[in-house]
Amino acid sequence: MKLLIIYPKWPKLKEQTTFNLPPHGPVCFAAALDPDIEISFYDENVEDINFNEDADLIAMSVMLTCQMPRAWEIADLYRAKGKKVIFGGIATMLHYEETIPHADAVFLGEAEGVIGNLINDFKNGELKQVYNYQNQLPDISLVGTARRDILKHELYNFKGVQMVDLAHMSRGCKFNCFPCCARFLGGKCFRPRPIEKVVKELESIKNNRLFIVDNSLAQDDEWEKELFREIAPLKKKWISHPIKDDDEILDLAAKAGCWYVYQAIVDTSDYMRNRVKRLKDRGIGVEGTILLGLEHHDEDYIKRMVDFLMDIDLDLAEFTILTPFPETPFRREMEDQGRILHNDWIKYTCGEVVFQPKLMTADSLQKMYHYAWDTFYSDCCQEIKMAKLFMDVIKKEKADGTFRKQKLTADRR
């Protein structure tokens, strides 16, 4: 049997430097399949889809809401050719009712241990419309090493520099952040993978530079400490979302190869200033992530926030507009208040205003979004600031003897 997995393209933020990371969902899905299944993969963000390539079954792997319209288009094209099309992934779970008219089957939940049911039904000509395993979270130990062999690694570089590979250490989230749907997607409990399996997977990744994609590593202090101790000997250099602001954990993260972190900057307090400083004092870079359009935000507040960001020596800043994605607490609040402007999903990129802000007009928030990007990067463009971070990681690699190994690995690919 041959399965063709497609990862649809989506509109990138105009303000950001355009680069593409290898997607994580498709390679995790592939790892859950029977190894006898032949897999072909297209990431439409870096290559055109060959619609003439034959396959028994087409699988749409969709992560983002703004990917959904293109995913539906692609599925319709294949179904018009007489092909069976299945859908899965995070965005599919958020938009499954809209997806049903475009699919022969919709898979909801995590694939480990259960995707074989769908495949067997397909082989027997008994494909069901919906396979809902969302409330049957698999044993986390079933999560295997992602099938990165299906990727065309040479396509994931920025001006000749190899980008990071993606990996995850856990699933689920105990937090309930108002803009986030992680609890709906992965469960309300923190589910760490066995650390020995994590180490084994990281050892298998040829790339020395990684992005740990977990929503937050700061969910269990002892697990986080053990993780950093165990991955330190690998000498990988990695990026992650927030880590615990604790002296011991920060020290262990630095020793384990933490390159930089995405740190949410939620206000202009001394606490935020010190949190950034404590990371940078340990040689850990900081990319601030800033949501614009919160209930207390007006134009003056956003201007003060940008001034603060420029003062605390961030390496990078990423500004996004608060967006009411399905299954988030924020979405429910905006729906109750009648403040959703539209459901044109391709515009749900976090770069366009799709709800009515409380203290300014939608046009004003859009204007302040552009102001934030333009002002923060007025003295030095984002591309150069990114290059500085890559120079930092090269210094780290040279210091521990992994730089030459990294270069040779990239050449082999």
C-alpha positions as CSV (number, residue, x, y, z in Angstrom):
1,M,0.0,0.0,0.0
2,K,1.2,3.5,-0.8
3,L,0.2,6.5,1.3
4,L,0.7,10.1,0.1
5,I,1.0,12.6,2.9
6,I,0.5,16.3,2.1
7,Y,1.2,19.3,4.3
8,P,-0.6,22.3,2.7
9,K,1.0,25.7,2.3
10,W,-0.3,28.7,4.3
11,P,0.2,32.5,4.1
12,K,3.3,33.7,5.9
13,L,3.4,36.8,8.0
14,K,4.7,39.6,5.8
15,E,6.7,41.1,8.6
16,Q,8.7,38.0,9.4
17,T,11.8,36.8,7.6
18,T,10.5,34.0,5.4
19,F,11.9,30.6,6.2
20,N,10.5,27.1,6.5
21,L,11.0,24.5,9.2
22,P,10.4,20.8,8.6
23,P,6.9,20.0,9.8
24,H,6.5,17.8,12.9
25,G,3.0,16.5,12.6
26,P,3.5,14.5,9.4
27,V,6.7,12.8,10.7
28,C,5.0,11.8,13.9
29,F,2.0,10.5,12.0
30,A,4.2,8.5,9.7
31,A,5.9,6.9,12.8
32,A,2.6,5.6,14.0
33,L,1.9,3.8,10.7
34,D,2.8,0.2,9.9
35,P,6.3,0.2,8.6
36,D,5.2,-1.9,5.5
37,I,3.3,1.1,4.2
38,E,5.1,3.0,1.5
39,I,5.1,6.7,2.2
40,S,5.5,9.7,-0.1
41,F,5.5,13.2,1.3
42,Y,5.0,16.7,0.0
43,D,5.4,19.9,2.0
44,E,3.7,22.5,-0.2
45,N,5.5,25.3,1.6
46,V,8.8,24.2,0.0
47,E,7.8,22.3,-3.1
48,D,5.0,21.8,-5.6
49,I,2.8,18.8,-5.2
50,N,3.0,16.3,-8.0
51,F,-0.7,15.6,-8.5
52,N,0.2,12.9,-11.1
53,E,2.1,10.8,-8.5
54,D,-0.1,7.7,-7.9
55,A,-1.0,6.5,-4.4
56,D,-3.7,4.3,-2.9
57,L,-4.7,6.8,-0.2
58,I,-4.1,10.6,0.3
59,A,-3.6,11.9,3.8
60,M,-3.9,15.6,4.6
61,S,-1.9,16.6,7.7
62,V,-3.0,20.1,8.8
63,M,-1.6,22.0,11.7
64,L,-2.9,25.6,11.3
65,T,-6.3,27.1,10.9
66,C,-5.1,29.2,8.0
67,Q,-4.0,26.0,6.2
68,M,-7.5,24.6,6.2
69,P,-8.8,26.4,3.1
70,R,-5.9,25.2,1.0
71,A,-6.2,21.7,2.4
72,W,-9.8,21.5,1.4
73,E,-8.9,22.7,-2.1
74,I,-6.2,20.0,-2.5
75,A,-8.6,17.3,-1.1
76,D,-11.3,18.3,-3.6
77,L,-8.8,18.0,-6.5
78,Y,-7.8,14.5,-5.4
79,R,-11.4,13.3,-4.8
80,A,-12.3,14.6,-8.3
81,K,-9.6,12.2,-9.6
82,G,-11.3,9.3,-7.7
83,K,-8.8,9.2,-4.8
84,K,-9.8,8.6,-1.2
85,V,-8.7,11.4,1.1
86,I,-8.3,11.4,4.9
87,F,-7.7,14.3,7.2
88,G,-5.8,14.5,10.5
89,G,-3.8,16.9,12.6
90,I,-4.4,19.8,15.0
91,A,-6.3,22.0,12.7
92,T,-8.5,19.1,11.5
93,M,-9.5,18.6,15.1
94,L,-10.5,22.3,15.4
95,H,-12.5,22.3,12.1
96,Y,-13.6,18.7,11.6
97,E,-17.3,19.5,10.9
98,E,-16.3,21.9,8.0
99,T,-13.8,19.3,6.8
100,I,-16.2,16.4,6.5
101,P,-17.6,17.5,3.0
102,H,-14.0,17.5,1.7
103,A,-12.9,14.1,3.1
104,D,-13.6,10.5,2.9
105,A,-12.6,10.1,6.5
106,V,-11.6,12.5,9.3
107,F,-9.3,11.3,12.0
108,L,-9.5,13.1,15.4
109,G,-7.0,12.5,18.2
110,E,-3.5,11.1,18.4
111,A,-2.6,8.3,15.9
112,E,-0.4,6.0,18.0
113,G,-2.0,2.6,18.5
114,V,-5.2,3.4,16.6
115,I,-4.5,4.7,13.1
116,G,-4.3,1.0,12.0
117,N,-8.1,0.8,12.5
118,L,-8.6,3.4,9.8
119,I,-6.0,1.8,7.5
120,N,-7.6,-1.6,7.8
121,D,-11.1,-0.2,7.1
122,F,-9.7,1.5,4.0
123,K,-8.2,-1.8,2.8
124,N,-11.5,-3.6,3.4
125,G,-13.5,-0.8,1.6
126,E,-15.3,0.1,4.9
127,L,-13.9,3.6,5.6
128,K,-16.0,5.5,8.2
129,Q,-16.6,9.2,8.0
130,V,-15.2,10.0,11.4
131,Y,-12.6,8.2,13.6
132,N,-12.8,10.0,16.9
133,Y,-10.1,9.0,19.4
134,Q,-9.9,12.4,21.0
135,N,-10.9,11.2,24.4
136,Q,-8.8,8.0,24.2
137,L,-5.3,9.4,24.6
138,P,-2.7,6.8,23.9
139,D,-0.1,5.5,26.3
140,I,2.7,8.1,25.9
141,S,5.2,5.3,25.7
142,L,3.8,4.4,22.3
143,V,5.1,7.6,20.8
144,G,8.0,6.4,18.7
145,T,10.9,8.2,16.9
146,A,9.5,10.5,14.2
147,R,10.0,9.4,10.6
148,R,12.3,12.2,9.5
149,D,13.4,10.0,6.6
150,I,10.3,11.1,4.7
151,L,11.5,14.7,4.6
152,K,13.6,16.3,1.9
153,H,16.1,17.9,4.3
154,E,17.9,19.9,1.6
155,L,14.7,22.0,1.2
156,Y,14.8,23.3,4.8
157,N,17.6,25.9,4.8
158,F,17.8,29.6,4.9
159,K,20.4,31.1,2.6
160,G,22.4,27.9,2.7
161,V,22.2,27.6,6.5
162,Q,20.5,24.4,7.7
163,M,17.4,25.0,9.8
164,V,16.5,23.2,13.0
165,D,14.9,19.8,13.2
166,L,11.8,19.5,15.4
167,A,11.2,17.1,18.4
168,H,8.8,16.9,21.3
169,M,9.4,15.7,24.8
170,S,5.8,15.6,26.0
171,R,2.2,16.1,25.2
172,G,-0.8,17.6,27.0
173,C,-0.8,20.8,29.1
174,K,-1.9,21.5,32.6
175,F,-2.2,25.2,32.0
176,N,-5.3,26.9,30.6
177,C,-4.0,30.0,28.9
178,F,-6.9,32.0,27.4
179,P,-5.6,32.2,23.8
180,C,-4.6,28.6,23.6
181,C,-6.4,25.3,22.6
182,A,-3.6,22.9,23.8
183,R,-5.8,21.4,26.5
184,F,-8.5,20.6,23.9
185,L,-6.0,19.0,21.6
186,G,-3.7,17.1,23.8
187,G,-5.5,16.7,27.1
188,K,-5.5,18.6,30.4
189,C,-2.7,16.6,32.0
190,F,1.0,16.9,31.4
191,R,2.1,13.7,29.7
192,P,5.9,13.4,29.5
193,R,7.5,10.9,27.2
194,P,9.9,8.4,28.9
195,I,13.2,10.2,29.0
196,E,15.2,7.2,27.7
197,K,13.0,7.2,24.6
198,V,13.5,11.0,24.2
199,V,17.3,10.5,24.4
200,K,17.2,7.7,21.9
201,E,15.2,9.8,19.4
202,L,17.5,12.9,19.8
203,E,20.5,10.6,19.3
204,S,19.0,9.5,16.0
205,I,18.7,13.1,14.7
206,K,21.7,14.0,12.5
207,N,21.1,17.7,12.8
208,N,22.8,19.2,15.8
209,R,20.3,22.0,16.1
210,L,16.8,21.3,17.4
211,F,13.5,23.0,18.2
212,I,11.8,21.4,21.1
213,V,8.2,22.2,20.2
214,D,6.4,21.4,23.5
215,N,3.9,24.0,24.6
216,S,5.9,24.4,27.8
217,L,8.7,22.5,29.4
218,A,7.9,24.1,32.8
219,Q,5.2,21.7,33.9
220,D,7.1,19.4,36.3
221,D,10.3,20.6,38.0
222,E,11.9,17.2,38.6
223,W,11.1,15.9,35.2
224,E,12.6,19.1,33.6
225,K,15.8,18.8,35.6
226,E,16.2,15.1,34.7
227,L,15.5,15.8,31.0
228,F,18.2,18.5,30.9
229,R,20.7,16.3,32.7
230,E,20.1,13.4,30.4
231,I,20.3,15.3,27.1
232,A,23.4,17.4,28.1
233,P,25.9,14.7,26.9
234,L,24.3,14.8,23.4
235,K,25.7,18.3,23.0
236,K,22.7,19.3,20.9
237,K,21.8,23.0,20.6
238,W,18.2,23.7,21.1
239,I,15.4,26.2,21.1
240,S,12.2,25.8,23.2
241,H,9.2,27.6,24.6
242,P,9.4,28.7,28.2
243,I,11.5,26.9,30.7
244,K,11.1,27.3,34.5
245,D,12.5,30.5,35.9
246,D,14.5,28.7,38.6
247,D,18.3,29.0,39.2
248,E,19.0,25.2,39.1
249,I,16.8,24.6,36.1
250,L,18.2,27.6,34.2
251,D,21.8,26.4,34.9
252,L,20.9,22.9,33.8
253,A,19.3,24.2,30.6
254,A,22.4,26.2,29.7
255,K,24.6,23.1,30.3
256,A,22.2,21.0,28.2
257,G,22.7,23.2,25.2
258,C,19.8,25.7,25.4
259,W,20.5,28.1,22.5
260,Y,17.5,30.4,22.9
261,V,13.9,30.4,24.2
262,Y,10.6,31.8,23.1
263,Q,9.6,33.9,26.1
264,A,6.2,35.5,26.3
265,I,6.5,39.1,27.4
266,V,3.2,39.9,29.0
267,D,3.9,43.3,30.6
268,T,6.5,45.9,31.3
269,S,7.3,44.8,34.8
270,D,10.7,44.4,36.5
271,Y,9.8,40.7,36.8
272,M,9.8,40.4,33.0
273,R,13.0,42.5,32.7
274,N,14.7,40.2,35.2
275,R,13.4,37.0,33.6
276,V,15.0,38.0,30.3
277,K,18.2,39.1,32.1
278,R,18.5,35.8,34.0
279,L,18.3,33.9,30.7
280,K,20.8,36.1,28.9
281,D,23.2,36.0,31.9
282,R,23.5,32.2,31.3
283,G,24.2,32.7,27.6
284,I,20.7,31.8,26.6
285,G,19.2,34.0,23.8
286,V,15.6,35.3,24.1
287,E,13.0,35.8,21.4
288,G,10.2,37.7,23.0
289,T,6.7,36.7,21.9
290,I,4.2,39.5,22.3
291,L,0.4,39.3,21.9
292,L,-1.2,42.5,20.8
293,G,-4.9,43.3,21.3
294,L,-5.5,42.1,24.9
295,E,-8.4,43.7,26.8
296,H,-6.2,46.3,28.5
297,H,-4.2,47.3,25.3
298,D,-4.7,50.6,23.7
299,E,-2.3,52.5,21.4
300,D,-0.4,54.1,24.1
301,Y,0.1,50.8,26.0
302,I,1.5,49.1,22.9
303,K,3.9,52.0,22.3
304,R,5.1,51.7,25.9
305,M,5.5,48.0,25.4
306,V,7.6,48.4,22.3
307,D,9.9,50.9,24.1
308,F,10.3,48.4,27.0
309,L,11.2,45.6,24.6
310,M,13.9,47.7,23.0
311,D,15.3,48.5,26.4
312,I,15.6,44.9,27.7
313,D,18.0,43.6,25.0
314,L,15.9,41.0,23.4
315,D,17.6,39.1,20.6
316,L,14.4,38.9,18.5
317,A,10.8,39.9,19.0
318,E,7.8,38.3,17.4
319,F,4.6,40.3,17.4
320,T,1.3,38.6,16.8
321,I,-2.3,39.8,17.0
322,L,-4.5,38.0,19.5
323,T,-6.7,35.6,17.5
324,P,-9.8,33.8,18.6
325,F,-9.0,30.3,17.4
326,P,-11.7,27.6,17.8
327,E,-11.8,25.7,21.2
328,T,-9.9,28.5,23.1
329,P,-11.3,30.3,26.1
330,F,-10.8,33.6,24.3
331,R,-12.9,32.4,21.3
332,R,-15.8,31.5,23.6
333,E,-15.6,34.9,25.3
334,M,-15.6,36.7,22.0
335,E,-18.5,34.7,20.7
336,D,-20.5,35.4,23.8
337,Q,-19.9,39.1,23.4
338,G,-20.5,39.1,19.6
339,R,-17.0,40.4,18.9
340,I,-15.9,38.0,16.2
341,L,-15.6,39.9,12.9
342,H,-15.5,36.9,10.5
343,N,-14.5,33.3,10.1
344,D,-12.4,33.7,6.9
345,W,-9.9,31.1,8.2
346,I,-7.1,31.9,5.7
347,K,-6.9,35.3,7.5
348,Y,-6.4,33.6,10.9
349,T,-2.7,34.0,10.7
350,C,-2.1,36.1,13.8
351,G,-1.2,38.9,11.5
352,E,-4.7,40.2,10.8
353,V,-7.4,41.5,13.2
354,V,-10.4,39.2,13.2
355,F,-12.2,40.4,16.3
356,Q,-13.3,43.7,17.8
357,P,-10.7,44.9,20.3
358,K,-12.0,46.5,23.5
359,L,-10.1,49.8,23.7
360,M,-9.4,50.6,20.1
361,T,-10.8,50.0,16.6
362,A,-9.8,47.0,14.6
363,D,-8.0,49.3,12.2
364,S,-6.1,50.9,15.1
365,L,-4.9,47.5,16.3
366,Q,-3.8,46.6,12.8
367,K,-1.9,49.8,12.6
368,M,-0.2,49.2,15.9
369,Y,0.8,45.7,14.9
370,H,2.7,47.2,12.0
371,Y,4.1,49.9,14.2
372,A,5.5,47.3,16.6
373,W,7.3,45.4,13.9
374,D,8.6,48.5,12.2
375,T,9.8,50.2,15.4
376,F,11.5,47.3,17.1
377,Y,13.5,46.5,13.9
378,S,14.1,50.1,12.9
379,D,17.8,50.0,13.8
380,C,18.5,46.4,12.6
381,C,16.4,44.2,10.4
382,Q,15.1,40.9,11.6
383,E,17.2,38.9,9.2
384,I,20.5,40.4,10.7
385,K,19.3,39.7,14.2
386,M,18.6,36.1,13.2
387,A,22.1,35.9,11.7
388,K,23.5,37.0,15.1
389,L,21.7,34.2,16.8
390,F,23.2,31.7,14.4
391,M,26.6,33.2,15.0
392,D,26.0,32.6,18.7
393,V,25.2,28.9,18.1
394,I,28.3,28.5,15.9
395,K,30.4,29.8,18.8
396,K,28.8,27.3,21.1
397,E,29.4,24.4,18.7
398,K,33.0,25.4,18.2
399,A,33.5,25.6,22.0
400,D,32.3,22.0,22.5
401,G,33.7,20.5,19.2
402,T,30.4,19.9,17.4
403,F,30.6,22.5,14.7
404,R,32.6,20.5,12.3
405,K,30.3,17.5,12.8
406,Q,27.3,19.6,12.2
407,K,28.7,20.9,8.9
408,L,29.6,17.4,7.6
409,T,26.1,16.2,8.5
410,A,24.6,19.0,6.5
411,D,26.8,18.2,3.5
412,R,25.8,14.5,3.6
413,R,22.2,15.6,3.3
